[in-house]
Amino acid sequence: MEKIVLVYDNTIKVNDRIKTIIGQKSYGEISLKKQKLYSRIENTIKNVKTNIEFKKIDSKENFKLIKAYPKDTIFFHLFSNQAIINMEEFEIILEKLKFVNETTLISCQGLVGTIFNNKDEYIDFLKEYINTNSIDFIKGTKIETDIFIDLSDYSNLILYITSGFDARYFNSIESTKYTVTKKSKDKKKMKMEYTYYWLLPENMKSWMVMPFDFKEENDYAQYTMERMPMTDVAIRWTHGAVDIEEFKCLLDKVFYFFSCRAKKDISKEEYQKTADKLYLNKVDSRIEQLKSLKEFETINHMIKDGTDFNSIDEIIDLYKEIYLRETKKLYKQSKYISVIGHGDVFFANMLYSKEVNLLRLIDPKGALEEKDLWTDPYYDIAKLSHSICGNYDFFNVAEYDIELNKNMKFDLNIHFDNKPYKEIFKQYLTNNGFDYTLVRIYEASLFLSMLPLHIDNTHKVFGFLLNAINILEEIKNV
């Protein structure tokens, strides 16, 4: 039987405008729904009945490997700037590869890839392609399709990459070119998110994407928003496309939002009650929830065997010790305030365009009444910190590793150096009257509180735990 090889050409150069979204990554390394584009194609190949070998080529020098294949091999040369938007139709193309008996061009408003039915023809193509860096010379039978999208076109990339909304398991996201509709069985949550906008003071509404067309049915509720022509910050952050200059511009904008939040004076007792509810009581409740799950015993064994703690209770004890130590600073103040917060200011909920310095926030915690809008001034700051200092968004795209070190303890490795960004963030905190150590302890509470909510991915849960431990270790001796 003839051998079939899909050659994934990941040598396509990324133009400067596309780099503003994906940084220095190649097209094949673009992440969508926790999966690289090349992995999506490789995994699709495994689903088809025909035996097809996947070969990713990252440099033109590696094309010489083609010489090792049998002469009658069928090659499907696919350009990495082409993303598949209909996997079922793509599988049909893959199944038909074995029937190709002449050079065939796959086109979708431009050349997507070319199928060669023997090695000699493919090598002739590669020689010309490498020498000229052009594909204009290719001749053959043309097949038109509409199942691909060219990511070298900026508007196409924005449309494609923002289609991978990372909804929680109880939500579904439906999008068109111009709108996004969020649907959930949690009808109260949908109502809260929708109502939140209409309860806001007028000066805060301009920071949000306006929801409309709220609908509540027997088993779900939904609302719609305009689909903004820009990515969320998390996409560009995890692709390494946010440089220091842009980061400072973003923080200028975010901290200006923080300064615009409505404020009111409250008593010391009310302030402490709100803080304890957010950062102590919620942690206790969520840890009890975690302990009730069948996966907890395994997680607790991993803590004992792979960290310097004997149980999750020891981690929580350290957290509370630092929390009580650090919050004493707050209770020496003469004035206490509450603010109207967003409730979830992390990178995936921040739509930002550096070209026009435009920031819009989505997916607030929500409110049914005006009193639900108010919160601790630090809460939104801690949410921002868990993206900047805590690398939260890299967990969501599975860009982290848990490894055993030489002492047989677990290390959390995240493939991103956030140190320069962290130092800038610390300066912004100081300049705006926020205490860095307090922000980090509140951030640790967020990672601890999230544990039972992500139990469908125990690897991620343990990563959150290691991250919380790292935060506590950093600030325990401050």
C-alpha positions as CSV (number, residue, x, y, z in Angstrom):
1,M,0.0,0.0,0.0
2,E,1.2,3.5,-0.8
3,K,2.6,5.5,2.1
4,I,0.8,8.9,2.8
5,V,2.5,11.8,4.6
6,L,1.0,15.1,5.6
7,V,3.9,17.6,5.6
8,Y,3.0,20.5,7.9
9,D,5.0,23.4,6.6
10,N,5.7,25.5,9.7
11,T,8.3,27.6,8.0
12,I,5.9,30.2,6.8
13,K,7.1,33.6,8.0
14,V,4.8,35.6,10.3
15,N,4.3,39.2,9.2
16,D,4.8,42.1,11.7
17,R,1.1,42.8,12.2
18,I,0.4,39.2,13.1
19,K,3.3,39.3,15.5
20,T,1.4,41.9,17.5
21,I,-1.0,39.1,18.4
22,I,1.2,35.9,18.6
23,G,4.6,37.4,19.3
24,Q,7.5,35.4,18.0
25,K,5.6,32.2,17.7
26,S,5.0,30.4,14.4
27,Y,1.5,29.9,13.0
28,G,1.6,26.3,14.1
29,E,2.3,27.3,17.7
30,I,-0.9,29.4,18.0
31,S,-3.0,28.1,20.8
32,L,-6.7,27.6,20.6
33,K,-8.7,25.9,23.3
34,K,-5.6,24.6,25.0
35,Q,-4.2,23.1,21.8
36,K,-1.5,24.2,19.3
37,L,-2.7,24.4,15.7
38,Y,-0.3,21.8,14.6
39,S,-1.5,19.4,17.3
40,R,-5.1,19.9,16.2
41,I,-4.2,18.6,12.7
42,E,-2.0,15.8,14.1
43,N,-4.8,14.6,16.3
44,T,-7.3,14.8,13.5
45,I,-5.1,12.5,11.4
46,K,-5.4,9.9,14.1
47,N,-9.2,10.0,13.8
48,V,-9.2,8.9,10.1
49,K,-9.2,5.3,8.9
50,T,-6.4,5.9,6.4
51,N,-2.9,5.5,7.8
52,I,-1.3,8.9,7.4
53,E,2.1,10.0,8.9
54,F,2.3,13.6,10.3
55,K,5.6,15.4,9.6
56,K,6.0,18.9,11.0
57,I,8.8,20.9,9.3
58,D,10.1,23.9,11.2
59,S,13.0,24.9,9.0
60,K,13.5,24.6,5.2
61,E,16.7,22.7,6.0
62,N,14.6,19.8,7.3
63,F,12.9,19.3,4.0
64,K,15.8,17.1,3.1
65,L,14.3,14.4,5.3
66,I,11.8,13.8,2.5
67,K,14.5,12.0,0.5
68,A,14.2,9.0,2.9
69,Y,10.6,8.2,1.9
70,P,9.7,5.6,-0.8
71,K,9.3,6.8,-4.4
72,D,5.6,6.2,-4.6
73,T,4.8,8.1,-1.4
74,I,1.8,10.5,-1.5
75,F,2.6,13.9,0.1
76,F,0.1,16.5,1.2
77,H,2.1,19.7,1.7
78,L,0.0,21.9,4.0
79,F,0.9,25.5,4.8
80,S,0.8,26.4,8.5
81,N,-0.9,29.8,8.1
82,Q,-4.0,27.9,7.0
83,A,-6.3,26.9,9.9
84,I,-9.1,24.4,9.6
85,I,-12.6,25.6,10.5
86,N,-14.4,22.4,9.5
87,M,-12.7,19.3,10.8
88,E,-15.2,16.9,9.4
89,E,-14.7,18.2,5.9
90,F,-10.9,18.1,6.4
91,E,-11.2,14.4,7.4
92,I,-12.9,13.7,4.1
93,I,-10.0,15.3,2.2
94,L,-7.6,13.1,4.2
95,E,-9.5,10.0,3.4
96,K,-9.4,10.8,-0.3
97,L,-5.6,11.3,-0.4
98,K,-5.0,7.7,-1.3
99,F,-7.0,8.2,-4.6
100,V,-4.9,11.2,-5.8
101,N,-3.0,10.3,-9.1
102,E,-1.8,13.8,-10.1
103,T,-0.6,17.0,-8.6
104,T,-3.6,18.6,-6.9
105,L,-3.9,22.1,-5.5
106,I,-6.2,22.7,-2.6
107,S,-7.4,26.3,-2.7
108,C,-9.5,28.5,-0.4
109,Q,-9.3,32.1,-1.6
110,G,-5.6,31.2,-2.2
111,L,-3.4,28.2,-2.0
112,V,-3.9,26.1,1.1
113,G,-1.7,23.1,0.2
114,T,-0.7,20.8,-2.6
115,I,-0.9,17.0,-3.0
116,F,1.8,15.2,-4.8
117,N,1.4,11.5,-5.8
118,N,5.1,10.6,-5.8
119,K,8.4,11.7,-4.2
120,D,10.1,12.9,-7.3
121,E,7.5,15.5,-8.1
122,Y,7.4,16.7,-4.5
123,I,11.2,17.0,-4.4
124,D,11.1,19.1,-7.6
125,F,8.6,21.3,-6.0
126,L,10.7,21.7,-2.8
127,K,13.8,22.7,-4.7
128,E,11.9,25.5,-6.5
129,Y,10.0,26.5,-3.3
130,I,13.2,26.7,-1.2
131,N,15.2,28.6,-3.8
132,T,12.5,31.2,-4.7
133,N,10.4,31.2,-1.4
134,S,7.4,31.4,-3.8
135,I,4.5,29.1,-4.6
136,D,3.3,30.9,-7.8
137,F,5.0,28.4,-10.0
138,I,2.9,25.4,-8.9
139,K,0.7,23.8,-11.6
140,G,-2.0,21.1,-11.2
141,T,-5.6,20.3,-10.9
142,K,-7.3,22.8,-8.5
143,I,-9.9,21.9,-5.9
144,E,-11.8,24.8,-4.3
145,T,-12.9,24.5,-0.7
146,D,-14.2,26.7,2.1
147,I,-13.0,24.8,5.2
148,F,-9.8,26.8,5.8
149,I,-9.0,30.3,7.0
150,D,-5.8,32.2,6.2
151,L,-4.3,33.4,9.4
152,S,-1.8,35.7,7.7
153,D,-4.8,38.0,7.2
154,Y,-5.0,40.1,10.4
155,S,-8.8,40.2,10.5
156,N,-9.1,36.5,9.9
157,L,-6.7,35.8,12.8
158,I,-8.7,38.0,15.1
159,L,-11.9,36.3,14.1
160,Y,-10.4,32.8,14.5
161,I,-8.4,33.3,17.7
162,T,-11.3,34.9,19.5
163,S,-13.6,32.0,18.7
164,G,-11.9,29.9,21.3
165,F,-13.7,31.4,24.3
166,D,-12.7,29.4,27.4
167,A,-16.2,28.9,28.9
168,R,-16.6,27.0,32.2
169,Y,-18.2,23.6,31.9
170,F,-21.6,25.0,32.8
171,N,-21.5,27.7,30.1
172,S,-21.7,27.6,26.3
173,I,-20.5,30.4,24.0
174,E,-22.0,31.0,20.6
175,S,-20.5,33.6,18.3
176,T,-21.1,35.3,15.0
177,K,-18.9,37.7,13.2
178,Y,-20.5,40.6,15.2
179,T,-22.0,39.1,18.4
180,V,-21.2,36.8,21.2
181,T,-24.0,35.0,23.1
182,K,-23.3,33.5,26.5
183,K,-25.7,30.7,27.7
184,S,-25.8,28.8,30.9
185,K,-27.9,26.4,33.0
186,D,-26.9,28.6,35.9
187,K,-29.7,31.1,35.3
188,K,-29.0,33.2,38.3
189,K,-25.4,33.7,37.3
190,M,-26.5,34.8,33.8
191,K,-29.1,37.2,35.3
192,M,-26.4,38.7,37.6
193,E,-23.9,39.3,34.8
194,Y,-26.6,40.9,32.7
195,T,-28.1,43.1,35.5
196,Y,-24.7,44.2,36.7
197,Y,-24.2,46.5,33.8
198,W,-27.5,48.3,34.3
199,L,-26.9,48.8,38.0
200,L,-23.5,50.5,37.4
201,P,-23.1,54.3,37.8
202,E,-23.0,56.0,34.4
203,N,-19.3,56.8,34.6
204,M,-18.4,53.1,35.0
205,K,-20.5,51.7,32.1
206,S,-18.1,52.9,29.5
207,W,-15.5,50.3,30.8
208,M,-17.8,47.4,30.1
209,V,-19.1,45.7,27.0
210,M,-22.9,46.3,27.1
211,P,-25.1,43.1,27.4
212,F,-28.4,43.0,25.6
213,D,-31.2,40.6,24.6
214,F,-31.5,38.7,27.9
215,K,-33.6,35.6,27.7
216,E,-34.6,33.1,30.4
217,E,-36.0,29.7,29.4
218,N,-36.9,26.6,31.5
219,D,-33.4,25.2,31.7
220,Y,-31.1,28.0,30.7
221,A,-30.6,31.8,30.5
222,Q,-28.5,33.8,28.0
223,Y,-27.5,37.3,26.9
224,T,-25.7,38.7,24.0
225,M,-22.8,41.2,23.6
226,E,-21.2,43.0,20.7
227,R,-18.1,41.0,19.5
228,M,-15.3,43.5,19.8
229,P,-12.7,43.6,17.0
230,M,-9.8,42.9,19.4
231,T,-8.4,40.0,21.4
232,D,-8.5,39.5,25.2
233,V,-5.1,40.2,26.9
234,A,-4.7,36.6,27.9
235,I,-4.4,35.5,24.2
236,R,-1.6,37.9,23.5
237,W,0.0,37.4,27.0
238,T,0.3,33.6,26.6
239,H,1.7,34.0,23.1
240,G,4.4,36.3,24.4
241,A,3.1,39.3,22.4
242,V,2.9,41.9,25.1
243,D,6.1,43.9,25.4
244,I,7.2,46.1,28.4
245,E,6.1,49.3,26.7
246,E,2.6,48.0,26.0
247,F,2.4,46.4,29.5
248,K,2.9,49.9,31.0
249,C,0.2,51.4,28.8
250,L,-2.2,48.6,29.8
251,L,-1.5,49.2,33.5
252,D,-2.0,52.9,33.1
253,K,-5.4,52.1,31.7
254,V,-6.3,49.5,34.3
255,F,-5.2,51.5,37.3
256,Y,-7.2,54.5,35.8
257,F,-10.2,52.2,35.9
258,F,-9.5,51.3,39.5
259,S,-9.4,55.0,40.3
260,C,-12.7,55.6,38.6
261,R,-14.5,53.0,40.7
262,A,-17.3,54.4,42.8
263,K,-16.3,54.6,46.5
264,K,-18.0,55.0,49.8
265,D,-16.9,55.2,53.5
266,I,-17.7,52.2,55.7
267,S,-16.9,51.2,59.3
268,K,-13.9,49.2,60.3
269,E,-16.2,46.4,61.3
270,E,-17.9,46.2,57.9
271,Y,-14.5,46.4,56.1
272,Q,-13.1,43.5,58.2
273,K,-16.3,41.5,57.7
274,T,-16.1,41.9,53.9
275,A,-12.3,41.0,53.8
276,D,-12.8,37.9,56.0
277,K,-15.7,36.8,53.8
278,L,-13.6,37.1,50.6
279,Y,-10.3,35.8,51.8
280,L,-10.9,33.6,54.8
281,N,-14.5,32.2,54.8
282,K,-14.4,31.5,51.1
283,V,-11.1,29.6,51.4
284,D,-12.5,27.5,54.3
285,S,-15.7,26.7,52.4
286,R,-13.9,25.8,49.2
287,I,-11.3,23.6,51.0
288,E,-14.2,21.7,52.7
289,Q,-15.8,21.3,49.3
290,L,-12.5,19.9,48.0
291,K,-12.2,17.5,50.9
292,S,-15.6,16.1,50.0
293,L,-14.5,15.0,46.5
294,K,-13.2,11.6,45.7
295,E,-10.0,13.1,44.1
296,F,-9.0,14.7,47.4
297,E,-7.2,11.8,48.9
298,T,-4.9,11.5,46.0
299,I,-4.2,15.2,46.0
300,N,-3.4,15.2,49.7
301,H,-1.0,12.2,49.3
302,M,0.8,14.2,46.6
303,I,1.1,17.2,48.9
304,K,2.6,14.9,51.6
305,D,5.0,13.1,49.3
306,G,5.9,15.9,46.9
307,T,6.0,19.1,48.9
308,D,7.4,20.3,52.3
309,F,3.8,20.1,53.7
310,N,2.2,17.1,55.3
311,S,-1.3,17.9,54.3
312,I,-3.5,20.6,52.8
313,D,-4.4,21.7,56.3
314,E,-0.8,22.8,56.9
315,I,-0.9,24.9,53.7
316,I,-4.1,26.6,54.9
317,D,-2.6,27.1,58.4
318,L,0.4,29.0,56.8
319,Y,-2.0,31.0,54.6
320,K,-4.0,32.1,57.6
321,E,-1.0,32.9,59.7
322,I,0.3,35.3,57.0
323,Y,-3.2,36.6,56.3
324,L,-3.7,37.6,60.0
325,R,-0.2,39.1,60.2
326,E,-0.6,41.2,57.1
327,T,-4.2,42.4,57.6
328,K,-3.2,44.0,60.9
329,K,-1.7,46.8,58.8
330,L,-5.1,47.6,57.4
331,Y,-6.9,47.8,60.8
332,K,-4.6,50.6,62.0
333,Q,-6.2,52.9,59.4
334,S,-8.5,55.8,60.3
335,K,-10.6,55.5,57.2
336,Y,-12.1,52.5,55.4
337,I,-13.8,52.3,52.0
338,S,-15.8,50.0,49.8
339,V,-15.7,50.2,46.0
340,I,-17.9,49.1,43.1
341,G,-15.8,46.3,41.6
342,H,-15.9,44.2,38.5
343,G,-15.1,41.1,40.5
344,D,-13.0,39.2,37.9
345,V,-10.4,41.5,36.4
346,F,-7.9,39.1,35.0
347,F,-6.4,39.0,31.5
348,A,-9.0,36.8,29.8
349,N,-11.8,39.3,30.8
350,M,-9.9,42.3,29.5
351,L,-10.3,43.2,25.8
352,Y,-7.5,45.6,24.9
353,S,-6.3,47.3,21.7
354,K,-2.9,49.0,22.0
355,E,-3.4,50.8,18.7
356,V,-6.1,53.0,20.1
357,N,-5.4,52.3,23.8
358,L,-9.0,50.9,24.3
359,L,-9.9,48.7,27.2
360,R,-13.2,46.9,27.8
361,L,-14.1,44.5,30.5
362,I,-16.3,41.4,30.1
363,D,-17.8,38.7,32.4
364,P,-18.2,40.5,35.7
365,K,-19.0,38.7,38.9
366,G,-22.5,40.2,38.6
367,A,-25.2,41.7,40.8
368,L,-28.9,41.5,41.3
369,E,-29.2,44.6,43.5
370,E,-27.1,47.7,44.0
371,K,-25.7,46.4,47.3
372,D,-24.2,43.5,45.4
373,L,-21.9,45.8,43.4
374,W,-19.7,46.7,46.4
375,T,-16.6,44.9,47.4
376,D,-13.1,45.2,49.0
377,P,-10.8,47.6,47.1
378,Y,-8.1,44.9,46.9
379,Y,-10.2,42.2,45.3
380,D,-9.9,43.4,41.7
381,I,-6.2,44.1,42.3
382,A,-5.7,40.5,43.5
383,K,-7.5,39.2,40.4
384,L,-5.1,41.2,38.2
385,S,-2.1,40.0,40.2
386,H,-3.1,36.4,39.6
387,S,-2.6,37.0,35.9
388,I,0.6,39.0,36.2
389,C,2.4,37.5,39.2
390,G,0.6,34.2,39.4
391,N,0.7,33.2,35.7
392,Y,-3.0,32.1,35.9
393,D,-3.6,32.4,32.2
394,F,-0.8,29.9,31.4
395,F,-2.7,27.3,33.3
396,N,-5.7,27.8,31.1
397,V,-3.7,27.1,28.0
398,A,-1.8,24.2,29.6
399,E,1.5,26.0,29.3
400,Y,3.0,24.6,32.5
401,D,4.7,21.5,33.7
402,I,4.9,19.7,37.1
403,E,8.2,17.9,37.5
404,L,10.1,16.0,40.1
405,N,13.3,17.7,41.2
406,K,16.5,16.1,42.5
407,N,15.1,16.1,46.0
408,M,12.0,14.1,44.8
409,K,9.8,17.1,45.4
410,F,7.4,18.7,42.8
411,D,8.4,21.8,41.0
412,L,6.0,24.0,39.0
413,N,7.5,25.2,35.8
414,I,5.8,27.9,33.7
415,H,7.4,28.7,30.4
416,F,7.4,32.5,30.7
417,D,9.6,34.9,32.5
418,N,7.3,37.3,34.3
419,K,9.9,38.9,36.5
420,P,10.3,42.2,34.6
421,Y,6.5,42.6,34.4
422,K,6.1,41.7,38.1
423,E,8.6,44.5,39.1
424,I,6.7,47.0,37.1
425,F,3.4,45.9,38.6
426,K,4.9,46.2,42.1
427,Q,5.8,49.9,41.3
428,Y,2.2,50.6,40.1
429,L,0.8,49.1,43.3
430,T,3.1,51.4,45.4
431,N,2.2,54.4,43.3
432,N,-1.5,53.8,43.7
433,G,-1.5,53.0,47.4
434,F,-1.7,49.2,47.4
435,D,0.5,47.0,49.5
436,Y,2.2,44.3,47.4
437,T,2.4,41.7,50.2
438,L,-1.4,42.0,50.9
439,V,-2.1,41.7,47.2
440,R,-0.1,38.4,47.0
441,I,-1.8,36.9,50.1
442,Y,-5.2,37.7,48.6
443,E,-4.0,36.3,45.3
444,A,-3.0,33.1,47.1
445,S,-6.6,32.9,48.4
446,L,-7.8,32.9,44.8
447,F,-5.7,29.9,43.8
448,L,-6.8,28.0,46.9
449,S,-10.5,28.9,46.4
450,M,-10.4,27.7,42.8
451,L,-9.3,24.1,43.7
452,P,-12.7,22.3,43.8
453,L,-13.9,24.3,40.8
454,H,-11.3,22.8,38.5
455,I,-11.5,19.2,39.8
456,D,-12.2,17.9,36.3
457,N,-8.5,18.5,35.7
458,T,-6.6,17.3,38.8
459,H,-3.2,18.1,37.2
460,K,-4.3,21.7,37.0
461,V,-5.6,21.6,40.6
462,F,-2.2,20.4,41.8
463,G,-0.6,23.1,39.7
464,F,-2.8,25.7,41.5
465,L,-1.7,24.3,44.8
466,L,2.0,24.5,44.0
467,N,1.5,28.0,42.8
468,A,-0.2,29.0,46.1
469,I,2.7,27.4,48.0
470,N,5.2,29.4,45.9
471,I,3.3,32.6,46.7
472,L,3.2,31.8,50.5
473,E,6.9,30.9,50.4
474,E,7.8,34.2,48.8
475,I,5.9,36.4,51.3
476,K,6.1,34.4,54.6
477,N,9.3,36.1,55.7
478,V,8.6,39.6,54.4
